[in-house]
Amino acid sequence: MNNHNPVIVAEPGDAELPHRSTGLALAEGIAMLGLLALLDYSRVLPFSIWPVHPFMFAVILLSAQYGIQGGLMAALGATVLSHLDGWPDRPIDMAYAEYFLTAWADSLSWVLAALTVGILTSYRARMLREQTIKLQKATLAQNLIAAQYQVLAQRTHRLERSLAGRATEVSAEPEVLLARETGGKAPKRSRAARQSHSWGASRAPATGPGQATTMPNP
């Protein structure tokens, strides 16, 4: 294993979901609602020809993007823009409850849509954050296991090299001992054998041709 390959460990905050700021939601809400109000004021696309109030689409869109907070901000802005011309007149024969429902029906529907879509969006975002945190923890554990595996592999490699060196030394010890014994004692034995051979030759009687060698009787 190579010791120069660093293990990259992911921190829990490295891959968080993008944070959508309140200022961005406010800017988008003002732009969308202002454009719709301008189209109605200029009679290019009046609200009366729509089966549903156009502000509803803006509220749903902002709720899906920014959650409950963005949806409620859009609903509040839509309510303010829809009543810029003042409150509608209440007929004499209309009850206050009916007048309240008529005047606030659109505003209440925008708030209800903002809450519904915003809750779903916030729940989905929370689930995604939890899954992201779990994934980051799993990645961190995997990187730690990989780092420990590298350390163990390096230790195993060093241990194998150490054991191989010891085995080589053990196998070479008999040869070294034999070489030491051969180099120290064999020459002495050869000199002793030569001396014995020379002493026996000097005591042997000389015999000529045709003469038999007689052994003295004890």
C-alpha positions as a Markdown table, in Angstrom:
| # | Residue | x | y | z |
|---|---|---|---|---|
| 1 | Met | 0.0 | 0.0 | 0.0 |
| 2 | Asn | 1.1 | 3.5 | -0.6 |
| 3 | Asn | 1.3 | 5.8 | 2.4 |
| 4 | His | 1.1 | 8.9 | 0.2 |
| 5 | Asn | -2.5 | 8.4 | -0.9 |
| 6 | Pro | -4.6 | 10.4 | 1.6 |
| 7 | Val | -8.1 | 9.2 | 2.5 |
| 8 | Ile | -10.7 | 11.9 | 1.8 |
| 9 | Val | -13.2 | 12.0 | 4.6 |
| 10 | Ala | -16.5 | 13.8 | 3.9 |
| 11 | Glu | -17.7 | 16.1 | 6.7 |
| 12 | Pro | -21.4 | 16.1 | 7.6 |
| 13 | Gly | -21.9 | 19.6 | 6.3 |
| 14 | Asp | -20.2 | 19.3 | 2.9 |
| 15 | Ala | -23.1 | 18.2 | 0.8 |
| 16 | Glu | -26.1 | 20.0 | 2.4 |
| 17 | Leu | -29.1 | 20.9 | 0.3 |
| 18 | Pro | -29.1 | 24.4 | -1.1 |
| 19 | His | -30.5 | 27.0 | 1.3 |
| 20 | Arg | -33.2 | 29.2 | -0.1 |
| 21 | Ser | -33.1 | 32.5 | 1.6 |
| 22 | Thr | -36.1 | 34.6 | 2.7 |
| 23 | Gly | -34.9 | 37.5 | 0.6 |
| 24 | Leu | -34.9 | 35.4 | -2.6 |
| 25 | Ala | -38.5 | 34.2 | -1.8 |
| 26 | Leu | -39.6 | 37.8 | -1.2 |
| 27 | Ala | -38.0 | 39.0 | -4.4 |
| 28 | Glu | -39.6 | 36.2 | -6.5 |
| 29 | Gly | -43.0 | 36.8 | -4.9 |
| 30 | Ile | -43.0 | 40.5 | -5.5 |
| 31 | Ala | -41.9 | 39.9 | -9.2 |
| 32 | Met | -44.6 | 37.3 | -9.9 |
| 33 | Leu | -47.4 | 39.0 | -8.1 |
| 34 | Gly | -46.5 | 42.4 | -9.5 |
| 35 | Leu | -46.4 | 41.0 | -13.1 |
| 36 | Leu | -49.8 | 39.4 | -12.7 |
| 37 | Ala | -51.2 | 42.6 | -11.2 |
| 38 | Leu | -49.8 | 44.6 | -14.0 |
| 39 | Leu | -51.4 | 42.4 | -16.6 |
| 40 | Asp | -54.8 | 42.8 | -14.9 |
| 41 | Tyr | -54.4 | 46.5 | -14.5 |
| 42 | Ser | -53.5 | 47.0 | -18.1 |
| 43 | Arg | -56.4 | 44.8 | -19.2 |
| 44 | Val | -54.0 | 42.6 | -21.2 |
| 45 | Leu | -55.1 | 39.6 | -19.2 |
| 46 | Pro | -57.8 | 40.5 | -16.8 |
| 47 | Phe | -58.5 | 38.3 | -13.8 |
| 48 | Ser | -62.2 | 38.1 | -14.7 |
| 49 | Ile | -61.6 | 35.7 | -17.6 |
| 50 | Trp | -59.7 | 33.2 | -15.4 |
| 51 | Pro | -61.7 | 30.3 | -13.8 |
| 52 | Val | -59.3 | 30.5 | -10.8 |
| 53 | His | -57.6 | 33.7 | -9.5 |
| 54 | Pro | -54.1 | 33.9 | -11.0 |
| 55 | Phe | -52.6 | 34.7 | -7.6 |
| 56 | Met | -53.4 | 31.1 | -6.6 |
| 57 | Phe | -50.7 | 29.8 | -9.1 |
| 58 | Ala | -48.1 | 32.2 | -7.7 |
| 59 | Val | -48.9 | 31.1 | -4.1 |
| 60 | Ile | -48.7 | 27.4 | -5.0 |
| 61 | Leu | -45.4 | 27.9 | -6.9 |
| 62 | Leu | -43.7 | 29.8 | -4.1 |
| 63 | Ser | -45.0 | 27.3 | -1.5 |
| 64 | Ala | -43.5 | 24.4 | -3.6 |
| 65 | Gln | -40.2 | 26.2 | -3.8 |
| 66 | Tyr | -39.8 | 27.8 | -0.3 |
| 67 | Gly | -42.2 | 25.8 | 1.9 |
| 68 | Ile | -44.7 | 27.3 | 4.4 |
| 69 | Gln | -42.9 | 30.5 | 4.9 |
| 70 | Gly | -42.7 | 31.4 | 1.2 |
| 71 | Gly | -46.3 | 30.4 | 0.6 |
| 72 | Leu | -47.6 | 32.5 | 3.5 |
| 73 | Met | -45.6 | 35.5 | 2.3 |
| 74 | Ala | -47.1 | 35.0 | -1.2 |
| 75 | Ala | -50.6 | 34.7 | 0.2 |
| 76 | Leu | -50.1 | 37.9 | 2.2 |
| 77 | Gly | -48.8 | 39.8 | -0.8 |
| 78 | Ala | -51.6 | 38.5 | -3.0 |
| 79 | Thr | -54.2 | 39.7 | -0.3 |
| 80 | Val | -52.7 | 43.2 | -0.2 |
| 81 | Leu | -52.6 | 43.5 | -4.0 |
| 82 | Ser | -56.1 | 42.2 | -4.4 |
| 83 | His | -57.5 | 44.9 | -2.0 |
| 84 | Leu | -55.5 | 47.9 | -3.3 |
| 85 | Asp | -58.7 | 49.3 | -4.8 |
| 86 | Gly | -60.4 | 49.1 | -1.4 |
| 87 | Trp | -62.9 | 46.7 | 0.1 |
| 88 | Pro | -66.0 | 45.7 | -1.9 |
| 89 | Asp | -69.2 | 47.4 | -0.9 |
| 90 | Arg | -71.6 | 45.4 | 1.2 |
| 91 | Pro | -75.2 | 45.4 | -0.1 |
| 92 | Ile | -77.8 | 46.3 | 2.4 |
| 93 | Asp | -79.6 | 43.0 | 2.2 |
| 94 | Met | -76.3 | 40.9 | 2.6 |
| 95 | Ala | -75.4 | 39.5 | 6.0 |
| 96 | Tyr | -72.1 | 40.2 | 7.5 |
| 97 | Ala | -71.1 | 36.6 | 7.4 |
| 98 | Glu | -71.9 | 36.3 | 3.7 |
| 99 | Tyr | -70.1 | 39.5 | 3.1 |
| 100 | Phe | -67.0 | 38.3 | 5.0 |
| 101 | Leu | -66.9 | 35.1 | 3.0 |
| 102 | Thr | -67.3 | 37.0 | -0.3 |
| 103 | Ala | -64.6 | 39.5 | 0.5 |
| 104 | Trp | -62.1 | 37.0 | 2.0 |
| 105 | Ala | -62.9 | 33.9 | 0.0 |
| 106 | Asp | -59.9 | 34.3 | -2.3 |
| 107 | Ser | -57.5 | 35.3 | 0.5 |
| 108 | Leu | -58.5 | 32.3 | 2.7 |
| 109 | Ser | -58.1 | 30.0 | -0.3 |
| 110 | Trp | -54.6 | 31.4 | -0.8 |
| 111 | Val | -53.7 | 30.8 | 2.8 |
| 112 | Leu | -55.1 | 27.3 | 2.7 |
| 113 | Ala | -53.1 | 26.5 | -0.5 |
| 114 | Ala | -50.0 | 27.9 | 1.0 |
| 115 | Leu | -50.3 | 25.8 | 4.2 |
| 116 | Thr | -51.1 | 22.6 | 2.3 |
| 117 | Val | -48.4 | 22.8 | -0.3 |
| 118 | Gly | -45.9 | 24.3 | 2.2 |
| 119 | Ile | -46.4 | 21.5 | 4.6 |
| 120 | Leu | -45.8 | 18.9 | 1.9 |
| 121 | Thr | -42.7 | 20.7 | 0.7 |
| 122 | Ser | -41.3 | 21.2 | 4.1 |
| 123 | Tyr | -41.8 | 17.5 | 4.9 |
| 124 | Arg | -40.2 | 16.4 | 1.7 |
| 125 | Ala | -37.2 | 18.8 | 2.3 |
| 126 | Arg | -36.8 | 17.4 | 5.9 |
| 127 | Met | -36.9 | 13.8 | 4.5 |
| 128 | Leu | -34.2 | 14.7 | 2.0 |
| 129 | Arg | -32.0 | 16.3 | 4.6 |
| 130 | Glu | -32.3 | 13.2 | 6.8 |
| 131 | Gln | -31.4 | 10.9 | 3.9 |
| 132 | Thr | -28.5 | 13.2 | 3.0 |
| 133 | Ile | -27.2 | 13.0 | 6.6 |
| 134 | Lys | -27.5 | 9.2 | 6.6 |
| 135 | Leu | -25.7 | 9.0 | 3.3 |
| 136 | Gln | -22.9 | 11.3 | 4.7 |
| 137 | Lys | -22.5 | 9.2 | 7.8 |
| 138 | Ala | -22.4 | 6.0 | 5.7 |
| 139 | Thr | -19.7 | 7.6 | 3.5 |
| 140 | Leu | -17.7 | 8.7 | 6.5 |
| 141 | Ala | -17.9 | 5.2 | 8.0 |
| 142 | Gln | -16.8 | 3.7 | 4.6 |
| 143 | Asn | -13.8 | 6.1 | 4.4 |
| 144 | Leu | -12.8 | 5.3 | 8.0 |
| 145 | Ile | -13.0 | 1.5 | 7.2 |
| 146 | Ala | -10.9 | 2.1 | 4.1 |
| 147 | Ala | -8.3 | 4.0 | 6.1 |
| 148 | Gln | -8.1 | 1.2 | 8.7 |
| 149 | Tyr | -7.8 | -1.4 | 6.0 |
| 150 | Gln | -4.8 | 0.5 | 4.6 |
| 151 | Val | -3.2 | 0.6 | 8.0 |
| 152 | Leu | -3.8 | -3.1 | 8.6 |
| 153 | Ala | -2.5 | -4.0 | 5.1 |
| 154 | Gln | 0.7 | -2.1 | 5.7 |
| 155 | Arg | 1.2 | -3.8 | 9.0 |
| 156 | Thr | 0.6 | -7.2 | 7.5 |
| 157 | His | 3.1 | -6.4 | 4.7 |
| 158 | Arg | 5.8 | -5.4 | 7.2 |
| 159 | Leu | 5.0 | -8.6 | 9.3 |
| 160 | Glu | 5.3 | -10.8 | 6.2 |
| 161 | Arg | 8.7 | -9.2 | 5.3 |
| 162 | Ser | 9.9 | -9.7 | 8.9 |
| 163 | Leu | 8.8 | -13.3 | 9.0 |
| 164 | Ala | 10.4 | -14.0 | 5.5 |
| 165 | Gly | 13.8 | -12.5 | 6.8 |
| 166 | Arg | 13.7 | -14.6 | 9.9 |
| 167 | Ala | 13.0 | -17.8 | 7.9 |
| 168 | Thr | 15.9 | -17.0 | 5.7 |
| 169 | Glu | 18.2 | -16.6 | 8.7 |
| 170 | Val | 17.0 | -19.9 | 10.2 |
| 171 | Ser | 17.5 | -21.9 | 7.0 |
| 172 | Ala | 21.1 | -20.4 | 6.7 |
| 173 | Glu | 22.2 | -21.3 | 10.3 |
| 174 | Pro | 23.0 | -25.1 | 9.6 |
| 175 | Glu | 25.1 | -24.2 | 6.6 |
| 176 | Val | 27.0 | -21.6 | 8.6 |
| 177 | Leu | 27.6 | -24.1 | 11.4 |
| 178 | Leu | 28.8 | -26.7 | 9.0 |
| 179 | Ala | 31.1 | -24.3 | 7.3 |
| 180 | Arg | 32.6 | -23.3 | 10.7 |
| 181 | Glu | 33.1 | -26.9 | 11.7 |
| 182 | Thr | 34.7 | -27.8 | 8.4 |
| 183 | Gly | 37.0 | -24.9 | 8.4 |
| 184 | Gly | 38.2 | -25.4 | 11.9 |
| 185 | Lys | 38.6 | -29.2 | 12.5 |
| 186 | Ala | 39.1 | -30.8 | 9.1 |
| 187 | Pro | 42.7 | -29.5 | 8.6 |
| 188 | Lys | 43.7 | -30.9 | 12.1 |
| 189 | Arg | 42.5 | -34.3 | 11.2 |
| 190 | Ser | 44.2 | -34.3 | 7.9 |
| 191 | Arg | 47.6 | -33.3 | 9.5 |
| 192 | Ala | 47.2 | -36.1 | 12.1 |
| 193 | Ala | 46.4 | -38.7 | 9.5 |
| 194 | Arg | 49.5 | -37.6 | 7.5 |
| 195 | Gln | 51.7 | -37.8 | 10.6 |
| 196 | Ser | 50.4 | -41.3 | 11.4 |
| 197 | His | 51.0 | -42.4 | 7.8 |
| 198 | Ser | 54.5 | -41.1 | 7.8 |
| 199 | Trp | 55.4 | -42.7 | 11.2 |
| 200 | Gly | 54.1 | -46.1 | 10.0 |
| 201 | Ala | 56.1 | -45.9 | 6.8 |
| 202 | Ser | 59.3 | -45.2 | 8.7 |
| 203 | Arg | 59.0 | -48.3 | 10.9 |
| 204 | Ala | 58.2 | -50.7 | 8.1 |
| 205 | Pro | 61.3 | -52.9 | 7.1 |
| 206 | Ala | 62.7 | -52.6 | 3.7 |
| 207 | Thr | 62.3 | -55.6 | 1.5 |
| 208 | Gly | 64.1 | -56.3 | -1.7 |
| 209 | Pro | 63.0 | -58.2 | -4.7 |
| 210 | Gly | 62.3 | -61.8 | -4.0 |
| 211 | Gln | 62.4 | -61.4 | -0.3 |
| 212 | Ala | 59.5 | -62.2 | 1.9 |
| 213 | Thr | 58.5 | -60.1 | 4.7 |
| 214 | Thr | 58.6 | -62.0 | 8.0 |
| 215 | Met | 56.6 | -61.0 | 11.0 |
| 216 | Pro | 58.3 | -61.4 | 14.3 |
| 217 | Asn | 56.8 | -63.9 | 16.6 |
| 218 | Pro | 55.5 | -62.4 | 19.8 |
